[in-house]
C-alpha cells in the first residue's frame, strides 16, 4: 500500500511539473541572445539621422585645426578642412563609424558648454577637453585620443623667465582660461601666493600675457607652442609639468551622458591607436610641440 501511494504521489508530482512547464513556456518565452548593435550610421543614435554632427569651439586654433577659413562664420580655421590634429582625428573616427566626409557636419560649441549639464546639439565634441571626475558626472568621455602635459608661457626678459621650479612660480601672477584644467592645475599644483587671473576665453588670457597683465599663462603644451610662435612675440615656453612622473592631462571626445554612441567611438579611437593612425597624425600636426623642459 505504501509503495502504491508513493507511486501515485510521484506520478502526480511529475504531471504537475509538466503542467507548470507548459504554462511557463506560454507566459515567458526563453531568452534568446541578440547581437549588439553594429557601429554603422543606420544603427547609431544621432542628433540628425544619417549625419555625424561634431562640435568644437570658434575660433578653432592651430595646431588642433588648420587650413584657414573660407567662410565668414569660422574664425582662423574651418574645422571641416580635415587639417590640424583634432580635425584629422575627427574625420578618422567618422570613417571608422562608417561616415563619409560629406556626412560630417560641424557645429560651434563654446568650450565650457561642451561639458555642461543638459542635452547636446552634437554627437560628439572634440576641443582639447581633459577628462576630470567632476566633468564625467554630467557628460560621457571617450578613451584618450591624446595624452598631454600642461605648460607655462612667459615673456622673455622678465623676472619669471629665470624660474626653474614649480615652487619658484608661486610668487608670480598666473592666469588661464575659465573652466580649464590649466586653471585647476594652477590652483591645485602650483598653488601661487596670489589668486590666479581667470579669463572667459583663451584669447583673453593670451592678450593679458601680451599686455603683461599676468606673468605666466598656463595652457596645454601644443597650444603653448602656438602662443609663442604666433600670438605673443618675444615669449617663450618656460617649461611643462608632469604629475608624479606622468602626463598631466588626457583629452577625450565628449558625448551626452548615456549616449549609446560612446561604445562605437571608443572602439574607433582604440583602433586608430592600435593601427598607428593617432601616432602618424601626431607626428604630422604636433611634432613641433615637444621638447620643453620639465619643471619640478
C-alpha positions, 0 to 999 in steps of 0.5 A: 500500500505504501509503495502504491501511494508513493507511486501515485504521489510521484506520478502526480508530482511529475504531471504537475511539473509538466503542467507548470512547464507548459504554462511557463513556456506560454507566459515567458518565452526563453531568452534568446541572445541578440547581437549588439548593435553594429557601429554603422550610421543606420544603427547609431543614435544621432542628433540628425539621422544619417549625419555625424554632427561634431562640435568644437569651439570658434575660433578653432586654433592651430595646431588642433585645426588648420587650413584657414577659413573660407567662410565668414562664420569660422574664425582662423580655421574651418574645422571641416578642412580635415587639417590640424590634429583634432580635425584629422582625428575627427574625420578618422573616427567618422570613417571608422563609424562608417561616415563619409566626409560629406556626412560630417557636419560641424557645429560651434560649441563654446568650450565650457558648454561642451561639458555642461549639464543638459542635452547636446546639439552634437554627437560628439565634441572634440576641443582639447577637453581633459577628462576630470571626475567632476566633468564625467558626472554630467557628460560621457568621455571617450578613451584618450585620443591624446595624452598631454602635459600642461605648460607655462608661457612667459615673456622673455626678459622678465623676472619669471623667465629665470624660474626653474621650479614649480615652487619658484612660480608661486610668487608670480601672477598666473592666469588661464582660461575659465573652466580649464584644467590649466586653471585647476592645475594652477590652483591645485599644483602650483598653488601661487601666493596670489589668486590666479587671473581667470579669463572667459576665453583663451584669447583673453588670457593670451592678450593679458600675457601680451599686455603683461597683465599676468606673468605666466599663462598656463595652457596645454603644451601644443597650444603653448607652442602656438602662443609663442610662435604666433600670438605673443612675440618675444615669449617663450615656453618656460617649461611643462609639468608632469604629475608624479612622473606622468602626463598631466592631462588626457583629452577625450571626445565628449558625448551626452551622458548615456549616449549609446554612441560612446561604445562605437567611438571608443572602439574607433579611437582604440583602433586608430591607436592600435593601427598607428593612425593617432601616432602618424597624425601626431607626428604630422600636426604636433611634432613641433610641440615637444621638447620643453623642459620639465619643471619640478 
